[in-house]
């Protein structure tokens, strides 16, 4: 029986890779070749020799421990599995791509990416499914590659995450742009009320885009309306996920007509040094004579690789990629070492909304023994202030946070 490349790809995942169907990794495909190329670098990956079909299995595991030197509110020191994900992705007939990823942290099955993408109009692609809206470089940079254990305060509070939608994306050598229409995420509960919907767009350009030398500038917006119960809420953990306490929280904001979010971003790389910052603003329009409100936040951070590596930049997505150590532990080297500092701020007070404000300073140390493993340490100094509605007094919270993470992905 004669097998097509697609048949062989499916056979390899089900039965494993036999010598009769697998070409060696260094083999060059001839026209009409029906062999497969198997790779185990960065996960189990197999592709047809002509490049028409591809499949990959992979995942990530992040284990966290946090100790909270609390002020007045107990944050609850402890440990958690921050992320435990498995994914399957692939390519069909060269132009169709797919990905399905689930997270098993907290003993729950949570669907993350679940989409199909058509790239037959290159460089234009069309994506449909559940995925991150095009907003914010820190959120669009994978959790495997962000510099700190948790994203900054305004990123958690304001940035839209994965939602069901349809997106157009295009790019050039130094730029990219995306726009999409989105509803709510897969995990949105079913109700008898309509879901919110909106549009989001992001564009970025890197006028300097060389290895070890990058200048990135970008911006984004998201408009959304039709909120369930006409309510929205903005809050953020103190850049630590083990605790479920939010020191700043608007509570439910009623009578919401629509929201409009803006994001500005800038980042640069100069050899082992990098700098990144963003500003996010959210405007909330309300009905029934209620005053409109707006909230904002920003962060800036710098990092330095003591061992000489640089943060890799991907202009096609306008985000940062995997760090490759100059020397690998176990192969005569000691991995890559990085130190970083971040200042972040958020303001959730406006009109009748007293969500509070918070300023954090985070110090981080990252060790990359290999390109797919990382050990992280973060110290976070928190300065949060919020009005106690019951007493009318300002309440200050200034806890110290010490946290570590062990991370591997494949």
C-alpha positions as a printed Julia matrix, in Angstrom:
410×3 Matrix{Float64}:
   0.0    0.0    0.0
   1.33   3.44  -0.88
   1.12   6.1    1.85
   0.86   9.86   1.33
   2.91  12.22   3.55
  -0.24  12.89   5.59
  -0.78   9.15   6.17
   2.84   8.74   7.26
   2.6   11.7    9.64
  -0.43  10.19  11.35
   1.2    6.72  11.44
   4.28   8.11  13.14
   2.3    9.65  16.0
   0.26   6.5   16.54
   2.83   3.78  16.03
   6.08   5.62  16.63
   8.87   6.21  14.17
  10.27   3.16  12.41
  13.34   3.01  10.23
  11.23   2.24   7.2
   9.38   5.56   7.32
  11.77   7.98   9.02
  14.52   9.83   7.26
  17.52  10.89   9.39
  17.38  14.49  10.67
  20.14  15.51   8.26
  18.42  14.04   5.21
  17.47  16.29   2.33
  14.05  15.69   0.83
  13.89  14.89  -2.85
  10.86  15.79  -4.91
   8.1   13.28  -4.24
   9.89  11.9   -1.15
   7.34  10.41   1.29
   9.69   9.98   4.27
   9.4   11.71   7.63
  11.86  13.76   9.63
  11.7   13.22  13.39
  13.09  15.71  15.89
  13.09  15.67  19.69
  14.58  19.15  20.19
  12.06  21.24  22.11
   9.43  18.49  22.09
   8.4   15.63  19.84
   8.21  16.99  16.31
   7.71  15.13  13.06
   7.3   16.51   9.55
   7.0   15.2    6.03
  10.15  15.38   3.96
   8.59  17.85   1.53
   7.52  20.17   4.36
   3.8   19.94   3.6
   2.78  18.35   6.91
   4.04  18.83  10.44
   3.02  17.8   13.95
   4.39  18.62  17.39
   3.65  17.61  20.98
   4.96  19.67  23.86
   4.23  21.34  27.16
   5.46  23.36  30.1
   5.66  22.95  33.88
   6.17  25.81  36.36
   6.44  25.17  40.12
   6.24  28.19  42.45
   6.83  28.9   46.13
   6.11  32.28  47.73
   6.76  33.64  51.22
   4.82  36.77  52.2
   6.16  39.07  54.9
   2.67  40.48  55.36
   1.7   43.9   56.67
  -1.95  43.99  57.86
  -3.58  41.55  55.45
  -2.46  37.91  55.46
  -1.54  36.93  51.89
  -1.02  33.23  52.63
   2.49  31.86  51.95
   2.69  28.56  50.13
   3.38  26.73  46.9
   1.49  25.93  43.72
   1.78  24.44  40.27
   1.57  27.72  38.37
   1.25  26.13  34.93
   1.09  22.51  33.76
   0.31  22.55  30.06
   0.29  20.13  27.16
  -0.22  21.09  23.54
  -0.5   19.64  20.07
   0.21  21.82  17.06
   0.88  21.26  13.42
   0.73  22.23   9.76
  -1.38  20.74   6.98
  -0.78  21.2    3.24
   1.75  23.95   4.08
  -0.87  26.69   4.54
  -3.08  25.44   7.38
  -1.86  25.57  10.99
  -3.52  24.51  14.21
  -2.86  24.45  17.95
  -4.69  22.99  20.93
  -3.3   23.61  24.42
  -4.71  22.75  27.85
  -3.6   23.67  31.37
  -4.0   21.22  34.26
  -2.9   23.51  37.11
  -5.12  23.67  40.22
  -6.54  20.22  39.31
  -8.67  21.81  36.6
  -8.66  21.38  32.84
  -8.48  24.83  31.29
  -8.39  25.23  27.5
  -5.89  27.87  26.44
  -5.04  28.15  22.73
  -7.5   26.37  20.44
  -7.36  27.73  16.9
  -6.84  27.12  13.2
  -4.94  29.48  10.95
  -4.75  29.9    7.18
  -1.59  31.34   5.65
  -2.18  30.92   1.93
  -2.14  34.69   1.36
   1.34  35.2    2.82
   2.29  37.46   4.52
  -1.39  37.79   5.48
  -2.79  35.09   7.79
  -6.31  34.47   9.07
  -6.78  32.94  12.53
 -10.03  31.69  14.1
 -10.59  30.17  17.52
  -9.59  30.89  21.12
  -6.35  32.85  21.46
  -4.88  36.05  22.91
  -6.18  39.33  21.58
  -3.5   41.5   19.89
  -2.79  43.82  22.82
   0.36  44.38  24.86
   3.89  43.04  24.21
   4.27  41.61  27.72
   1.11  39.53  27.43
   1.91  38.37  23.89
   5.38  37.26  24.97
   5.0   33.68  26.21
   5.13  33.02  29.95
   8.12  30.81  29.12
  10.1   33.87  28.03
   8.96  36.82  30.2
  11.65  38.26  32.44
   9.79  38.11  35.76
   7.67  35.39  37.34
   4.49  37.42  36.93
   3.5   40.15  34.51
   3.29  43.74  35.78
   0.26  45.2   37.6
  -1.4   47.01  34.65
  -0.9   44.0   32.37
  -2.82  41.72  34.72
  -5.53  44.29  35.47
  -6.3   45.68  32.01
  -4.99  43.41  29.27
  -7.59  41.22  27.5
  -6.54  37.6   27.45
  -7.67  34.68  25.32
 -11.09  35.09  23.7
 -12.95  33.48  20.83
 -12.47  35.51  17.69
 -11.32  36.02  14.12
  -8.04  37.84  13.43
  -6.11  39.13  10.42
  -2.34  39.42  10.81
   0.39  40.58   8.44
   4.05  41.45   8.78
   7.26  42.58   7.09
  10.95  42.42   7.96
  10.67  45.01  10.73
   6.94  45.4   11.39
   3.69  43.59  12.1
   0.01  44.48  12.4
  -3.08  42.6   13.58
  -6.78  43.34  13.92
  -9.6   41.09  15.08
 -13.2   40.73  16.2
 -13.66  38.94  19.53
 -16.38  37.63  21.8
 -15.65  36.05  25.16
 -13.42  33.1   26.07
 -14.17  29.39  26.01
 -14.53  29.35  29.8
 -17.25  32.03  29.85
 -20.28  30.52  31.61
 -23.46  29.96  29.65
 -26.26  32.34  30.65
 -29.45  33.73  29.21
 -27.67  37.05  28.58
 -25.66  37.98  25.5
 -21.86  37.92  25.74
 -19.73  41.02  25.34
 -17.98  41.61  22.04
 -15.53  44.04  20.52
 -12.52  44.66  18.34
  -8.81  44.85  19.08
  -5.82  45.92  16.99
  -2.08  46.2   17.48
   0.85  47.34  15.34
   4.57  47.49  16.01
   7.75  48.42  14.18
  11.39  47.72  14.91
  13.46  50.34  12.98
  16.53  48.66  14.46
  16.3   44.88  14.26
  19.66  43.14  14.31
  21.03  40.35  16.46
  21.78  41.93  19.82
  20.49  45.37  18.74
  16.73  46.05  18.76
  14.44  49.06  19.04
  10.74  48.2   19.22
   7.81  50.65  19.3
   4.15  49.66  19.25
   0.6   50.5   20.21
  -2.79  48.83  20.55
  -6.42  49.45  21.39
  -9.45  47.37  22.36
 -13.11  48.5   22.29
 -15.74  46.27  23.88
 -19.45  46.5   24.67
 -22.41  44.3   25.61
 -21.09  43.35  29.06
 -23.1   40.75  30.97
 -25.17  42.57  33.59
 -23.56  45.85  32.4
 -20.68  45.28  34.84
 -16.89  45.29  34.62
 -14.2   44.83  37.26
 -10.48  45.6   37.38
  -8.08  44.2   39.97
  -4.58  42.75  40.27
  -2.59  40.42  42.49
   0.62  41.96  43.91
   2.71  40.4   41.1
   2.61  37.05  42.87
   0.15  34.29  41.99
   0.32  31.98  45.03
  -1.9   34.43  46.9
  -5.46  35.06  45.8
  -5.58  38.46  47.56
  -5.88  41.61  45.48
  -4.74  44.75  47.27
  -6.3   46.95  44.57
  -9.8   46.17  43.27
 -12.52  48.36  41.77
 -15.24  45.87  42.64
 -18.14  45.56  40.21
 -18.69  48.76  38.2
 -22.35  49.04  37.2
 -24.19  50.6   34.25
 -21.35  50.08  31.78
 -22.06  50.89  28.14
 -18.6   50.18  26.68
 -14.88  50.24  27.48
 -11.97  51.56  25.45
  -8.39  50.53  26.21
  -5.18  52.02  24.85
  -1.66  50.6   25.13
   1.72  52.09  24.22
   4.89  50.01  24.31
   8.6   50.47  23.79
  11.5   48.04  24.15
  15.18  47.96  23.31
  18.07  45.52  23.32
  21.74  46.44  23.28
  23.88  43.33  23.64
  23.28  41.87  27.11
  21.19  44.89  28.18
  17.47  45.28  27.6
  14.81  47.81  28.5
  11.02  47.53  28.22
   8.07  49.67  29.26
   4.33  50.07  28.64
   1.47  52.41  29.51
  -2.15  51.18  29.62
  -5.3   53.29  29.96
  -8.88  52.07  30.3
 -11.89  54.34  29.78
 -15.28  53.12  31.04
 -18.43  54.75  29.61
 -21.5   54.43  31.83
 -25.22  54.91  31.32
 -28.09  56.19  33.5
 -26.3   59.47  34.2
 -23.33  57.82  35.92
 -20.0   59.58  35.5
 -17.53  57.96  33.09
 -14.36  56.72  34.77
 -10.84  55.96  33.6
  -7.96  54.01  35.1
  -4.33  53.65  34.09
  -1.05  51.99  34.86
   2.49  51.64  33.59
   5.71  49.74  34.16
   9.32  49.9   33.1
  12.1   47.36  33.6
  15.67  46.67  32.66
  17.68  43.46  32.55
  21.31  42.46  32.12
  22.77  39.09  31.15
  25.96  38.67  33.15
  27.01  35.88  30.78
  26.65  37.95  27.6
  23.42  36.66  26.02
  20.8   38.93  24.41
  17.0   38.8   24.51
  15.92  37.38  21.11
  13.28  39.48  19.32
  10.7   38.28  16.8
   9.57  41.15  14.52
   6.91  38.95  12.87
   4.98  38.78  16.16
   6.37  41.91  17.79
   7.4   39.98  20.91
  10.39  38.36  22.59
  11.51  34.76  22.17
  13.54  32.02  23.85
  16.91  32.76  25.47
  19.69  30.49  24.19
  22.57  30.24  26.73
  26.06  30.7   25.33
  27.1   27.66  27.35
  24.92  24.81  28.56
  25.08  23.16  31.96
  26.22  19.56  31.57
  28.18  20.31  28.41
  31.09  22.11  30.01
  29.16  25.31  30.67
  27.15  26.98  33.43
  24.13  28.34  31.57
  22.97  31.94  31.31
  22.55  34.34  34.26
  20.28  37.39  34.18
  19.46  40.11  36.72
  16.53  42.5   36.33
  14.65  45.29  38.1
  11.1   46.54  37.47
   8.93  49.41  38.69
   5.18  49.13  38.12
   2.25  51.35  39.06
  -1.54  51.21  38.81
  -4.3   53.66  39.73
  -7.85  52.35  40.17
  -9.36  55.48  41.77
 -11.69  57.77  39.82
 -15.0   59.49  40.56
 -17.03  57.18  42.82
 -14.73  54.17  42.23
 -12.14  53.68  44.98
 -10.17  50.67  43.8
  -6.9   51.98  45.24
  -3.43  52.46  43.82
  -0.29  50.37  44.04
   3.41  50.75  43.27
   5.74  47.75  43.17
   9.48  47.35  42.89
  10.65  43.9   41.78
  14.19  42.52  41.78
  14.76  39.34  39.77
  17.5   36.78  39.19
  17.14  34.18  36.43
  19.35  31.17  35.75
  18.97  29.3   32.44
  20.9   26.0   32.76
  19.69  25.12  29.24
  17.45  26.79  26.67
  14.4   24.89  27.97
  14.94  25.12  31.74
  14.97  28.09  34.09
  15.18  28.83  37.82
  13.81  32.22  38.93
  13.93  34.32  42.1
  11.84  37.48  42.61
  11.7   39.91  45.49
   8.72  42.29  45.36
   8.31  45.37  47.53
   4.64  46.39  47.53
   3.2   49.79  48.43
  -0.61  49.7   48.12
  -3.09  52.31  49.31
  -6.86  52.02  49.31
  -9.76  53.85  50.92
 -11.7   51.87  53.5
 -15.26  52.79  52.56
 -16.61  51.77  55.97
 -14.3   54.09  57.95
 -13.37  56.65  55.3
  -9.7   56.15  56.16
  -6.79  55.33  53.88
  -5.32  51.87  54.43
  -1.67  51.28  53.54
  -0.31  47.81  52.8
   3.44  47.3   52.43
   4.21  43.57  52.33
   7.49  42.05  51.16
   7.29  39.09  48.79
   9.96  36.44  48.24
   9.23  33.85  45.56
  10.98  31.23  43.45
  10.1   29.19  40.38
  11.43  26.03  38.72
  10.45  25.89  35.05
  10.85  23.44  32.18
   9.23  23.31  28.76
   9.47  20.85  25.92
